[in-house]
Each structure stands twice: as structure tokens, then as C-alpha cells.
């Protein structure tokens, strides 16, 4: 059951950064994170815009890592089940 929770958590972490990243790439405007959000326009500050988009892309890495671990655990369990000895789920 923890695998489903971990998968959904990883998916949430990815989507949470992916949607603003896609909006920023389409519109040319990205907002900084934090309490005092600032608007950064691609035309006015191209280096900062690229850095913020890169940061959002890197932030998706934890979610991708969690999903990769879940799939690896699933594959190992399926292979061991087919072999006759499964790992405990907890």
C-alpha cells in the first residue's frame, strides 16, 4: 500500500512544478517562489528567467526519484514472486 502512496506523492511533486513550468514556457512569464512572489519576464531578464525555469525543472527530480524507486521495488517484487520468494511489503 505504501507504493501507491509513494507513487501519488511523487506524481504530485512532479505536477506541482511541471504546470507552472509549462505555463512559463508558453507565456514568457515566470513567478518566483516564496512569500513575496515576483514576476520575471523572459524579454526583460532572460538569464533570470532561464535560471528560474531550470530550478523548477530540477525540483521535479525528487518526484521522479520517488517514482523510480517505487517502480524498481515493484519490478523486484514481481520477479521474486515469479521465482517463488517475495519481499515483505512493510
N, CA, C and O atoms as a GROMACS GRO file, in nm:
protein
  360
    1UNK      N    1   0.080  -0.119   0.000
    1UNK     CA    2   0.000   0.000   0.000
    1UNK      C    3   0.086   0.126   0.000
    1UNK      O    4   0.046   0.229  -0.055
    2UNK      N    5   0.203   0.117   0.062
    2UNK     CA    6   0.290   0.233   0.066
    2UNK      C    7   0.337   0.270  -0.074
    2UNK      O    8   0.369   0.386  -0.101
    3UNK      N    9   0.340   0.172  -0.164
    3UNK     CA   10   0.386   0.201  -0.300
    3UNK      C   11   0.288   0.293  -0.372
    3UNK      O   12   0.330   0.382  -0.446
    4UNK      N   13   0.159   0.274  -0.349
    4UNK     CA   14   0.060   0.362  -0.410
    4UNK      C   15   0.073   0.503  -0.355
    4UNK      O   16   0.067   0.600  -0.430
    5UNK      N   17   0.090   0.515  -0.224
    5UNK     CA   18   0.108   0.646  -0.162
    5UNK      C   19   0.234   0.716  -0.212
    5UNK      O   20   0.232   0.836  -0.239
    6UNK      N   21   0.342   0.641  -0.222
    6UNK     CA   22   0.468   0.699  -0.270
    6UNK      C   23   0.457   0.741  -0.416
    6UNK      O   24   0.508   0.845  -0.455
    7UNK      N   25   0.389   0.658  -0.496
    7UNK     CA   26   0.370   0.693  -0.637
    7UNK      C   27   0.290   0.822  -0.650
    7UNK      O   28   0.326   0.911  -0.728
    8UNK      N   29   0.180   0.832  -0.575
    8UNK     CA   30   0.097   0.953  -0.582
    8UNK      C   31   0.173   1.075  -0.529
    8UNK      O   32   0.157   1.184  -0.583
    9UNK      N   33   0.254   1.058  -0.426
    9UNK     CA   34   0.334   1.169  -0.375
    9UNK      C   35   0.437   1.215  -0.479
    9UNK      O   36   0.455   1.335  -0.499
   10UNK      N   37   0.502   1.121  -0.544
   10UNK     CA   38   0.597   1.156  -0.649
   10UNK      C   39   0.530   1.225  -0.766
   10UNK      O   40   0.583   1.321  -0.821
   11UNK      N   41   0.413   1.176  -0.803
   11UNK     CA   42   0.337   1.238  -0.911
   11UNK      C   43   0.297   1.380  -0.874
   11UNK      O   44   0.303   1.470  -0.957
   12UNK      N   45   0.255   1.400  -0.749
   12UNK     CA   46   0.219   1.534  -0.702
   12UNK      C   47   0.339   1.628  -0.709
   12UNK      O   48   0.326   1.743  -0.752
   13UNK      N   49   0.456   1.580  -0.665
   13UNK     CA   50   0.575   1.664  -0.667
   13UNK      C   51   0.615   1.703  -0.809
   13UNK      O   52   0.665   1.813  -0.832
   14UNK      N   53   0.594   1.614  -0.903
   14UNK     CA   54   0.626   1.646  -1.043
   14UNK      C   55   0.526   1.745  -1.100
   14UNK      O   56   0.565   1.846  -1.160
   15UNK      N   57   0.397   1.717  -1.083
   15UNK     CA   58   0.293   1.802  -1.142
   15UNK      C   59   0.295   1.942  -1.081
   15UNK      O   60   0.266   2.041  -1.149
   16UNK      N   61   0.330   1.949  -0.952
   16UNK     CA   62   0.335   2.077  -0.882
   16UNK      C   63   0.436   2.174  -0.945
   16UNK      O   64   0.416   2.295  -0.940
   17UNK      N   65   0.540   2.122  -1.003
   17UNK     CA   66   0.639   2.207  -1.069
   17UNK      C   67   0.621   2.209  -1.221
   17UNK      O   68   0.659   2.307  -1.285
   18UNK      N   69   0.565   2.104  -1.277
   18UNK     CA   70   0.552   2.094  -1.422
   18UNK      C   71   0.450   2.194  -1.478
   18UNK      O   72   0.477   2.258  -1.581
   19UNK      N   73   0.336   2.210  -1.413
   19UNK     CA   74   0.234   2.301  -1.465
   19UNK      C   75   0.283   2.445  -1.470
   19UNK      O   76   0.268   2.510  -1.574
   20UNK      N   77   0.343   2.500  -1.362
   20UNK     CA   78   0.395   2.637  -1.374
   20UNK      C   79   0.510   2.649  -1.476
   20UNK      O   80   0.525   2.753  -1.540
   21UNK      N   81   0.589   2.542  -1.490
   21UNK     CA   82   0.698   2.545  -1.588
   21UNK      C   83   0.643   2.553  -1.730
   21UNK      O   84   0.692   2.632  -1.811
   22UNK      N   85   0.542   2.473  -1.760
   22UNK     CA   86   0.481   2.477  -1.894
   22UNK      C   87   0.413   2.611  -1.919
   22UNK      O   88   0.420   2.664  -2.030
   23UNK      N   89   0.347   2.667  -1.818
   23UNK     CA   90   0.286   2.798  -1.833
   23UNK      C   91   0.391   2.905  -1.857
   23UNK      O   92   0.371   2.995  -1.938
   24UNK      N   93   0.503   2.896  -1.787
   24UNK     CA   94   0.609   2.994  -1.804
   24UNK      C   95   0.670   2.986  -1.943
   24UNK      O   96   0.697   3.089  -2.006
   25UNK      N   97   0.693   2.865  -1.992
   25UNK     CA   98   0.749   2.848  -2.126
   25UNK      C   99   0.654   2.900  -2.233
   25UNK      O  100   0.699   2.956  -2.333
   26UNK      N  101   0.524   2.883  -2.213
   26UNK     CA  102   0.426   2.927  -2.313
   26UNK      C  103   0.405   3.078  -2.309
   26UNK      O  104   0.393   3.141  -2.414
   27UNK      N  105   0.401   3.137  -2.190
   27UNK     CA  106   0.368   3.279  -2.179
   27UNK      C  107   0.491   3.370  -2.174
   27UNK      O  108   0.481   3.488  -2.207
   28UNK      N  109   0.604   3.317  -2.134
   28UNK     CA  110   0.724   3.401  -2.121
   28UNK      C  111   0.729   3.474  -1.989
   28UNK      O  112   0.808   3.567  -1.973
   29UNK      N  113   0.646   3.434  -1.893
   29UNK     CA  114   0.643   3.496  -1.760
   29UNK      C  115   0.649   3.386  -1.656
   29UNK      O  116   0.569   3.292  -1.659
   30UNK      N  117   0.743   3.398  -1.564
   30UNK     CA  118   0.754   3.303  -1.454
   30UNK      C  119   0.750   3.382  -1.323
   30UNK      O  120   0.794   3.497  -1.318
   31UNK      N  121   0.696   3.319  -1.220
   31UNK     CA  122   0.687   3.382  -1.089
   31UNK      C  123   0.784   3.313  -0.995
   31UNK      O  124   0.800   3.191  -0.999
   32UNK      N  125   0.850   3.392  -0.911
   32UNK     CA  126   0.941   3.335  -0.813
   32UNK      C  127   0.860   3.264  -0.706
   32UNK      O  128   0.741   3.292  -0.688
   33UNK      N  129   0.926   3.172  -0.635
   33UNK     CA  130   0.860   3.103  -0.525
   33UNK      C  131   0.878   3.185  -0.398
   33UNK      O  132   0.964   3.273  -0.391
   34UNK      N  133   0.799   3.156  -0.301
   34UNK     CA  134   0.816   3.221  -0.171
   34UNK      C  135   0.702   3.315  -0.138
   34UNK      O  136   0.602   3.323  -0.209
   35UNK      N  137   0.720   3.385  -0.027
   35UNK     CA  138   0.615   3.472   0.024
   35UNK      C  139   0.590   3.592  -0.066
   35UNK      O  140   0.476   3.623  -0.100
   36UNK      N  141   0.696   3.660  -0.105
   36UNK     CA  142   0.683   3.778  -0.191
   36UNK      C  143   0.714   3.737  -0.336
   36UNK      O  144   0.827   3.749  -0.382
   37UNK      N  145   0.611   3.689  -0.405
   37UNK     CA  146   0.630   3.642  -0.543
   37UNK      C  147   0.658   3.761  -0.634
   37UNK      O  148   0.589   3.862  -0.630
   38UNK      N  149   0.760   3.745  -0.717
   38UNK     CA  150   0.792   3.848  -0.815
   38UNK      C  151   0.772   3.791  -0.954
   38UNK      O  152   0.795   3.673  -0.978
   39UNK      N  153   0.729   3.876  -1.043
   39UNK     CA  154   0.705   3.839  -1.183
   39UNK      C  155   0.835   3.863  -1.261
   39UNK      O  156   0.892   3.972  -1.256
   40UNK      N  157   0.881   3.760  -1.333
   40UNK     CA  158   1.002   3.771  -1.414
   40UNK      C  159   0.963   3.744  -1.559
   40UNK      O  160   0.913   3.637  -1.593
   41UNK      N  161   0.986   3.845  -1.644
   41UNK     CA  162   0.951   3.836  -1.785
   41UNK      C  163   1.074   3.794  -1.864
   41UNK      O  164   1.184   3.845  -1.841
   42UNK      N  165   1.056   3.702  -1.957
   42UNK     CA  166   1.167   3.648  -2.037
   42UNK      C  167   1.238   3.758  -2.116
   42UNK      O  168   1.361   3.757  -2.126
   43UNK      N  169   1.163   3.851  -2.172
   43UNK     CA  170   1.220   3.956  -2.256
   43UNK      C  171   1.306   4.052  -2.173
   43UNK      O  172   1.411   4.097  -2.220
   44UNK      N  173   1.263   4.083  -2.051
   44UNK     CA  174   1.336   4.178  -1.968
   44UNK      C  175   1.457   4.117  -1.898
   44UNK      O  176   1.562   4.180  -1.890
   45UNK      N  177   1.443   3.995  -1.848
   45UNK     CA  178   1.551   3.929  -1.773
   45UNK      C  179   1.568   3.784  -1.821
   45UNK      O  180   1.524   3.691  -1.754
   46UNK      N  181   1.630   3.766  -1.938
   46UNK     CA  182   1.638   3.629  -1.994
   46UNK      C  183   1.720   3.532  -1.909
   46UNK      O  184   1.686   3.414  -1.900
   47UNK      N  185   1.829   3.579  -1.848
   47UNK     CA  186   1.912   3.489  -1.768
   47UNK      C  187   1.839   3.443  -1.644
   47UNK      O  188   1.842   3.325  -1.608
   48UNK      N  189   1.772   3.537  -1.578
   48UNK     CA  190   1.699   3.502  -1.456
   48UNK      C  191   1.579   3.412  -1.488
   48UNK      O  192   1.549   3.320  -1.413
   49UNK      N  193   1.512   3.440  -1.599
   49UNK     CA  194   1.401   3.356  -1.642
   49UNK      C  195   1.448   3.213  -1.664
   49UNK      O  196   1.385   3.118  -1.617
   50UNK      N  197   1.559   3.197  -1.736
   50UNK     CA  198   1.612   3.062  -1.761
   50UNK      C  199   1.654   2.993  -1.631
   50UNK      O  200   1.633   2.873  -1.615
   51UNK      N  201   1.713   3.070  -1.539
   51UNK     CA  202   1.755   3.011  -1.412
   51UNK      C  203   1.635   2.964  -1.330
   51UNK      O  204   1.640   2.858  -1.269
   52UNK      N  205   1.528   3.042  -1.328
   52UNK     CA  206   1.409   3.002  -1.255
   52UNK      C  207   1.342   2.880  -1.318
   52UNK      O  208   1.293   2.792  -1.248
   53UNK      N  209   1.340   2.875  -1.451
   53UNK     CA  210   1.283   2.758  -1.519
   53UNK      C  211   1.368   2.635  -1.494
   53UNK      O  212   1.316   2.525  -1.476
   54UNK      N  213   1.500   2.652  -1.493
   54UNK     CA  214   1.590   2.540  -1.462
   54UNK      C  215   1.566   2.491  -1.320
   54UNK      O  216   1.568   2.370  -1.294
   55UNK      N  217   1.545   2.585  -1.228
   55UNK     CA  218   1.519   2.548  -1.089
   55UNK      C  219   1.390   2.469  -1.075
   55UNK      O  220   1.383   2.374  -0.997
   56UNK      N  221   1.287   2.509  -1.149
   56UNK     CA  222   1.160   2.434  -1.145
   56UNK      C  223   1.179   2.295  -1.203
   56UNK      O  224   1.122   2.198  -1.153
   57UNK      N  225   1.258   2.284  -1.310
   57UNK     CA  226   1.284   2.153  -1.370
   57UNK      C  227   1.360   2.064  -1.272
   57UNK      O  228   1.328   1.945  -1.258
   58UNK      N  229   1.459   2.119  -1.204
   58UNK     CA  230   1.536   2.039  -1.107
   58UNK      C  231   1.450   1.997  -0.989
   58UNK      O  232   1.471   1.891  -0.930
   59UNK      N  233   1.352   2.081  -0.953
   59UNK     CA  234   1.265   2.049  -0.839
   59UNK      C  235   1.178   1.927  -0.867
   59UNK      O  236   1.129   1.864  -0.774
   60UNK      N  237   1.158   1.894  -0.994
   60UNK     CA  238   1.081   1.775  -1.028
   60UNK      C  239   1.161   1.646  -1.006
   60UNK      O  240   1.105   1.537  -1.011
   61UNK      N  241   1.289   1.659  -0.982
   61UNK     CA  242   1.376   1.542  -0.968
   61UNK      C  243   1.342   1.452  -0.852
   61UNK      O  244   1.350   1.330  -0.864
   62UNK      N  245   1.302   1.510  -0.738
   62UNK     CA  246   1.267   1.428  -0.623
   62UNK      C  247   1.146   1.342  -0.652
   62UNK      O  248   1.143   1.224  -0.617
   63UNK      N  249   1.046   1.399  -0.717
   63UNK     CA  250   0.928   1.321  -0.753
   63UNK      C  251   0.962   1.208  -0.849
   63UNK      O  252   0.912   1.097  -0.836
   64UNK      N  253   1.048   1.238  -0.945
   64UNK     CA  254   1.090   1.135  -1.040
   64UNK      C  255   1.170   1.025  -0.970
   64UNK      O  256   1.156   0.907  -1.003
   65UNK      N  257   1.252   1.062  -0.875
   65UNK     CA  258   1.329   0.964  -0.799
   65UNK      C  259   1.237   0.873  -0.718
   65UNK      O  260   1.258   0.752  -0.712
   66UNK      N  261   1.136   0.932  -0.654
   66UNK     CA  262   1.041   0.853  -0.576
   66UNK      C  263   0.968   0.753  -0.666
   66UNK      O  264   0.953   0.636  -0.630
   67UNK      N  265   0.922   0.799  -0.781
   67UNK     CA  266   0.851   0.710  -0.874
   67UNK      C  267   0.945   0.600  -0.924
   67UNK      O  268   0.902   0.486  -0.940
   68UNK      N  269   1.071   0.633  -0.951
   68UNK     CA  270   1.167   0.532  -0.996
   68UNK      C  271   1.189   0.425  -0.889
   68UNK      O  272   1.198   0.307  -0.921
   69UNK      N  273   1.198   0.466  -0.762
   69UNK     CA  274   1.216   0.370  -0.653
   69UNK      C  275   1.093   0.279  -0.642
   69UNK      O  276   1.106   0.158  -0.621
   70UNK      N  277   0.974   0.338  -0.655
   70UNK     CA  278   0.852   0.257  -0.648
   70UNK      C  279   0.849   0.154  -0.761
   70UNK      O  280   0.817   0.038  -0.738
   71UNK      N  281   0.881   0.197  -0.883
   71UNK     CA  282   0.881   0.102  -0.994
   71UNK      C  283   0.989  -0.004  -0.979
   71UNK      O  284   0.966  -0.121  -1.013
   72UNK      N  285   1.105   0.034  -0.928
   72UNK     CA  286   1.210  -0.066  -0.906
   72UNK      C  287   1.166  -0.168  -0.802
   72UNK      O  288   1.188  -0.288  -0.820
   73UNK      N  289   1.105  -0.121  -0.693
   73UNK     CA  290   1.055  -0.212  -0.590
   73UNK      C  291   0.948  -0.305  -0.648
   73UNK      O  292   0.946  -0.424  -0.618
   74UNK      N  293   0.861  -0.250  -0.732
   74UNK     CA  294   0.756  -0.330  -0.794
   74UNK      C  295   0.815  -0.437  -0.886
   74UNK      O  296   0.771  -0.552  -0.883
   75UNK      N  297   0.912  -0.400  -0.966
   75UNK     CA  298   0.974  -0.496  -1.058
   75UNK      C  299   1.044  -0.607  -0.980
   75UNK      O  300   1.034  -0.724  -1.015
   76UNK      N  301   1.117  -0.568  -0.875
   76UNK     CA  302   1.186  -0.669  -0.794
   76UNK      C  303   1.086  -0.764  -0.730
   76UNK      O  304   1.108  -0.886  -0.729
   77UNK      N  305   0.977  -0.710  -0.677
   77UNK     CA  306   0.876  -0.796  -0.615
   77UNK      C  307   0.810  -0.888  -0.716
   77UNK      O  308   0.784  -1.004  -0.685
   78UNK      N  309   0.781  -0.839  -0.834
   78UNK     CA  310   0.720  -0.924  -0.937
   78UNK      C  311   0.816  -1.035  -0.977
   78UNK      O  312   0.775  -1.150  -0.991
   79UNK      N  313   0.942  -1.000  -0.996
   79UNK     CA  314   1.040  -1.102  -1.033
   79UNK      C  315   1.057  -1.207  -0.922
   79UNK      O  316   1.065  -1.326  -0.951
   80UNK      N  317   1.061  -1.162  -0.795
   80UNK     CA  318   1.075  -1.257  -0.685
   80UNK      C  319   0.949  -1.340  -0.666
   80UNK      O  320   0.956  -1.456  -0.627
   81UNK      N  321   0.833  -1.281  -0.693
   81UNK     CA  322   0.709  -1.357  -0.683
   81UNK      C  323   0.706  -1.467  -0.788
   81UNK      O  324   0.664  -1.579  -0.760
   82UNK      N  325   0.749  -1.433  -0.907
   82UNK     CA  326   0.755  -1.535  -1.012
   82UNK      C  327   0.856  -1.644  -0.979
   82UNK      O  328   0.841  -1.759  -1.019
   83UNK      N  329   0.960  -1.606  -0.905
   83UNK     CA  330   1.061  -1.704  -0.864
   83UNK      C  331   1.018  -1.782  -0.739
   83UNK      O  332   1.073  -1.888  -0.709
   84UNK      N  333   0.918  -1.728  -0.666
   84UNK     CA  334   0.865  -1.801  -0.552
   84UNK      C  335   0.896  -1.742  -0.415
   84UNK      O  336   0.852  -1.797  -0.314
   85UNK      N  337   0.970  -1.633  -0.408
   85UNK     CA  338   1.003  -1.573  -0.279
   85UNK      C  339   0.988  -1.422  -0.289
   85UNK      O  340   1.072  -1.357  -0.351
   86UNK      N  341   0.886  -1.365  -0.230
   86UNK     CA  342   0.860  -1.220  -0.237
   86UNK      C  343   0.915  -1.149  -0.115
   86UNK      O  344   0.923  -1.208  -0.007
   87UNK      N  345   0.953  -1.022  -0.131
   87UNK     CA  346   0.996  -0.939  -0.020
   87UNK      C  347   0.873  -0.893   0.058
   87UNK      O  348   0.766  -0.879   0.000
   88UNK      N  349   0.887  -0.868   0.186
   88UNK     CA  350   0.771  -0.818   0.263
   88UNK      C  351   0.738  -0.676   0.220
   88UNK      O  352   0.827  -0.598   0.187
   89UNK      N  353   0.609  -0.641   0.221
   89UNK     CA  354   0.564  -0.509   0.175
   89UNK      C  355   0.590  -0.401   0.277
   89UNK      O  356   0.590  -0.283   0.241
   90UNK      N  357   0.612  -0.435   0.404
   90UNK     CA  358   0.634  -0.333   0.507
   90UNK      C  359   0.771  -0.340   0.565
   90UNK      O  360   0.804  -0.260   0.653
   0.00000   0.00000   0.00000
